[in-house]
């Protein structure tokens, strides 16, 4: 989990950032499953539901967002100033 977290912090490309963040999230998923209890499984299911909603929302924004010149967003720094243009 630490590797995914710190790798995501240093990443500049959006797709790789999401990949490292997903590695981190799988660690949290495995923590819930490793408890081997009903409460752990319930918490994991709730966590996965919320995580799926957040990812779908971000992907909708990511796929529809464009820079001011009309090109697609590749780097995390491309999200700067997107509020001004939309």
LOLOVEX-657878 format. One record per residue: residue in three letters; chain; x, y, z negated of N, C-alpha, C, O in turn. Coordinates in steps of 0.02 Angstrom, whole numbers, plus 50000, padded with zeros to 5 digits. Last residue first. Layout:
NODE, ALA, A, X, Y, Z, X, Y, Z, X, Y, Z, X, Y, Z;
...
END
This chain:
NODE, UNK, A, 49293, 51301, 50916, 49226, 51271, 50917, 49182, 51307, 50869, 49123, 51290, 50862;
NODE, UNK, A, 49408, 51373, 50898, 49386, 51363, 50967, 49317, 51330, 50971, 49286, 51331, 51024;
NODE, UNK, A, 49422, 51372, 50760, 49414, 51436, 50794, 49387, 51426, 50865, 49347, 51467, 50889;
NODE, UNK, A, 49441, 51238, 50730, 49380, 51271, 50705, 49368, 51337, 50741, 49311, 51357, 50751;
NODE, UNK, A, 49566, 51212, 50779, 49510, 51184, 50815, 49444, 51215, 50792, 49396, 51219, 50831;
NODE, UNK, A, 49679, 51253, 50713, 49643, 51302, 50752, 49584, 51275, 50790, 49553, 51312, 50829;
NODE, UNK, A, 49754, 51096, 50718, 49757, 51165, 50694, 49721, 51211, 50741, 49730, 51208, 50802;
NODE, UNK, A, 49757, 50978, 50786, 49694, 50994, 50751, 49695, 51064, 50722, 49642, 51090, 50702;
NODE, UNK, A, 49884, 50962, 50830, 49835, 50986, 50879, 49768, 51004, 50846, 49728, 51040, 50876;
NODE, UNK, A, 49954, 50899, 50732, 49959, 50972, 50733, 49910, 51002, 50784, 49896, 51062, 50780;
NODE, UNK, A, 49938, 50767, 50764, 49899, 50794, 50709, 49900, 50870, 50708, 49851, 50902, 50687;
NODE, UNK, A, 49931, 50742, 50943, 49967, 50752, 50880, 49921, 50780, 50827, 49872, 50814, 50842;
NODE, UNK, A, 49831, 50733, 51040, 49878, 50678, 51031, 49910, 50683, 50962, 49917, 50633, 50927;
NODE, UNK, A, 49681, 50777, 51116, 49722, 50785, 51056, 49766, 50723, 51048, 49741, 50667, 51048;
NODE, UNK, A, 49672, 50824, 51291, 49653, 50784, 51232, 49703, 50794, 51175, 49760, 50816, 51186;
NODE, UNK, A, 49644, 50989, 51360, 49678, 50924, 51357, 49660, 50889, 51292, 49637, 50920, 51244;
NODE, UNK, A, 49588, 51115, 51356, 49548, 51061, 51383, 49581, 50993, 51380, 49549, 50943, 51396;
NODE, UNK, A, 49651, 51218, 51292, 49663, 51213, 51364, 49626, 51154, 51396, 49632, 51143, 51456;
NODE, UNK, A, 49615, 51196, 51159, 49588, 51255, 51193, 49597, 51251, 51269, 49556, 51277, 51307;
NODE, UNK, A, 49585, 51017, 51145, 49622, 51079, 51131, 49592, 51135, 51172, 49549, 51124, 51215;
NODE, UNK, A, 49441, 50927, 51092, 49489, 50946, 51143, 49525, 51009, 51120, 49498, 51048, 51081;
NODE, UNK, A, 49348, 50794, 51022, 49385, 50856, 51014, 49435, 50866, 51071, 49466, 50818, 51095;
NODE, UNK, A, 49292, 50669, 51034, 49259, 50725, 51067, 49298, 50790, 51064, 49282, 50837, 51100;
NODE, UNK, A, 49373, 50583, 50961, 49362, 50569, 51032, 49330, 50627, 51069, 49339, 50634, 51130;
NODE, UNK, A, 49368, 50642, 50832, 49432, 50634, 50867, 49421, 50624, 50942, 49457, 50654, 50983;
NODE, UNK, A, 49233, 50631, 50796, 49264, 50697, 50801, 49327, 50693, 50844, 49338, 50735, 50888;
NODE, UNK, A, 49220, 50493, 50798, 49176, 50534, 50839, 49205, 50603, 50849, 49203, 50631, 50904;
NODE, UNK, A, 49316, 50457, 50703, 49327, 50438, 50773, 49281, 50477, 50820, 49301, 50493, 50876;
NODE, UNK, A, 49256, 50506, 50586, 49319, 50535, 50610, 49331, 50518, 50683, 49354, 50561, 50721;
NODE, UNK, A, 49141, 50422, 50581, 49135, 50495, 50585, 49198, 50528, 50611, 49195, 50572, 50653;
NODE, UNK, A, 49202, 50298, 50569, 49159, 50311, 50627, 49151, 50387, 50635, 49155, 50412, 50691;
NODE, UNK, A, 49266, 50314, 50444, 49305, 50303, 50506, 49264, 50317, 50568, 49290, 50346, 50616;
NODE, UNK, A, 49157, 50330, 50357, 49206, 50384, 50364, 49247, 50376, 50429, 49260, 50425, 50464;
NODE, UNK, A, 49095, 50205, 50372, 49059, 50267, 50388, 49108, 50325, 50400, 49099, 50364, 50447;
NODE, UNK, A, 49196, 50119, 50326, 49173, 50114, 50395, 49136, 50177, 50416, 49146, 50202, 50472;
NODE, UNK, A, 49205, 50158, 50191, 49263, 50166, 50235, 49243, 50164, 50308, 49268, 50202, 50349;
NODE, UNK, A, 49079, 50118, 50145, 49097, 50189, 50144, 49155, 50202, 50191, 49155, 50252, 50228;
NODE, UNK, A, 49093, 49978, 50165, 49038, 50015, 50195, 49055, 50090, 50199, 49046, 50121, 50252;
NODE, UNK, A, 49204, 49947, 50085, 49207, 49937, 50158, 49152, 49975, 50194, 49163, 50001, 50248;
NODE, UNK, A, 49152, 49977, 49957, 49210, 50012, 49984, 49214, 50007, 50059, 49227, 50056, 50094;
NODE, UNK, A, 49051, 49881, 49947, 49034, 49952, 49946, 49090, 49994, 49975, 49078, 50040, 50014;
NODE, UNK, A, 49133, 49766, 49951, 49082, 49777, 50002, 49060, 49850, 50005, 49052, 49877, 50059;
NODE, UNK, A, 49211, 49786, 49835, 49242, 49781, 49901, 49192, 49794, 49956, 49208, 49828, 50005;
NODE, UNK, A, 49115, 49779, 49734, 49153, 49842, 49744, 49186, 49843, 49813, 49189, 49895, 49845;
NODE, UNK, A, 49077, 49645, 49750, 49029, 49699, 49760, 49064, 49765, 49774, 49046, 49802, 49819;
NODE, UNK, A, 49198, 49581, 49717, 49170, 49573, 49784, 49119, 49627, 49799, 49118, 49654, 49855;
NODE, UNK, A, 49211, 49621, 49583, 49262, 49638, 49632, 49237, 49633, 49703, 49253, 49676, 49745;
NODE, UNK, A, 49098, 49562, 49527, 49105, 49635, 49527, 49157, 49658, 49577, 49148, 49710, 49610;
NODE, UNK, A, 49127, 49427, 49543, 49070, 49455, 49579, 49076, 49531, 49582, 49060, 49561, 49633;
NODE, UNK, A, 49304, 49395, 49567, 49244, 49401, 49526, 49188, 49433, 49567, 49201, 49462, 49620;
NODE, UNK, A, 49435, 49401, 49614, 49399, 49337, 49615, 49339, 49338, 49567, 49326, 49290, 49531;
NODE, UNK, A, 49525, 49501, 49632, 49497, 49493, 49565, 49459, 49427, 49558, 49451, 49401, 49502;
NODE, UNK, A, 49556, 49508, 49766, 49601, 49469, 49723, 49575, 49462, 49651, 49601, 49420, 49613;
NODE, UNK, A, 49465, 49597, 49820, 49456, 49525, 49833, 49498, 49483, 49784, 49477, 49429, 49765;
NODE, UNK, A, 49519, 49719, 49778, 49451, 49699, 49758, 49440, 49624, 49766, 49408, 49593, 49724;
NODE, UNK, A, 49644, 49714, 49842, 49640, 49720, 49769, 49571, 49698, 49744, 49567, 49662, 49694;
NODE, UNK, A, 49610, 49714, 49977, 49637, 49653, 49947, 49638, 49655, 49871, 49633, 49603, 49838;
NODE, UNK, A, 49569, 49848, 49990, 49522, 49794, 50002, 49546, 49729, 49969, 49506, 49695, 49937;
NODE, UNK, A, 49690, 49912, 49970, 49636, 49922, 49922, 49583, 49868, 49929, 49554, 49846, 49879;
NODE, UNK, A, 49756, 49865, 50085, 49783, 49851, 50019, 49730, 49859, 49965, 49725, 49818, 49919;
NODE, UNK, A, 49681, 49924, 50184, 49678, 49851, 50177, 49707, 49829, 50110, 49684, 49780, 50081;
NODE, UNK, A, 49724, 50055, 50172, 49656, 50038, 50152, 49647, 49963, 50144, 49609, 49941, 50101;
NODE, UNK, A, 49854, 50049, 50225, 49844, 50069, 50155, 49775, 50047, 50131, 49768, 50022, 50075;
NODE, UNK, A, 49823, 50019, 50356, 49864, 49972, 50317, 49855, 49986, 50242, 49849, 49940, 50202;
NODE, UNK, A, 49758, 50136, 50390, 49720, 50074, 50387, 49758, 50020, 50348, 49727, 49981, 50312;
NODE, UNK, A, 49864, 50225, 50393, 49811, 50235, 50343, 49769, 50172, 50336, 49747, 50156, 50280;
NODE, UNK, A, 49931, 50176, 50505, 49962, 50171, 50439, 49912, 50181, 50383, 49917, 50149, 50331;
NODE, UNK, A, 49831, 50207, 50602, 49855, 50138, 50593, 49887, 50130, 50524, 49872, 50082, 50489;
NODE, UNK, A, 49821, 50346, 50595, 49763, 50305, 50578, 49783, 50232, 50566, 49754, 50199, 50523;
NODE, UNK, A, 49949, 50379, 50639, 49927, 50399, 50573, 49868, 50356, 50550, 49866, 50333, 50493;
NODE, UNK, A, 49943, 50332, 50769, 49988, 50298, 50722, 49970, 50316, 50650, 49975, 50274, 50606;
NODE, UNK, A, 49852, 50427, 50820, 49836, 50355, 50820, 49880, 50316, 50772, 49856, 50271, 50738;
NODE, UNK, A, 49919, 50552, 50801, 49856, 50537, 50768, 49841, 50463, 50765, 49820, 50437, 50713;
NODE, UNK, A, 50090, 50578, 50760, 50039, 50560, 50809, 49976, 50534, 50774, 49981, 50499, 50723;
NODE, UNK, A, 50169, 50594, 50647, 50148, 50654, 50683, 50093, 50639, 50734, 50053, 50683, 50751;
NODE, UNK, A, 50200, 50531, 50482, 50182, 50521, 50552, 50155, 50585, 50583, 50121, 50625, 50550;
NODE, UNK, A, 50219, 50540, 50347, 50273, 50565, 50390, 50256, 50561, 50465, 50295, 50585, 50507;
NODE, UNK, A, 50107, 50483, 50291, 50123, 50553, 50276, 50175, 50582, 50323, 50174, 50642, 50337;
NODE, UNK, A, 50112, 50351, 50332, 50061, 50394, 50360, 50077, 50468, 50348, 50061, 50510, 50390;
NODE, UNK, A, 50214, 50305, 50250, 50224, 50306, 50322, 50174, 50351, 50356, 50190, 50386, 50404;
NODE, UNK, A, 50154, 50312, 50125, 50210, 50356, 50140, 50226, 50358, 50214, 50250, 50409, 50239;
NODE, UNK, A, 50050, 50213, 50144, 50037, 50282, 50122, 50093, 50329, 50142, 50081, 50381, 50173;
NODE, UNK, A, 50113, 50094, 50180, 50064, 50125, 50225, 50052, 50198, 50208, 50044, 50239, 50253;
NODE, UNK, A, 50192, 50077, 50064, 50224, 50083, 50129, 50176, 50116, 50179, 50196, 50161, 50216;
NODE, UNK, A, 50097, 50061, 49964, 50142, 50119, 49962, 50174, 50130, 50030, 50182, 50187, 50052;
NODE, UNK, A, 50041, 49941, 50000, 50000, 50000, 50000, 50043, 50063, 50000, 50027, 50112, 50033;
END
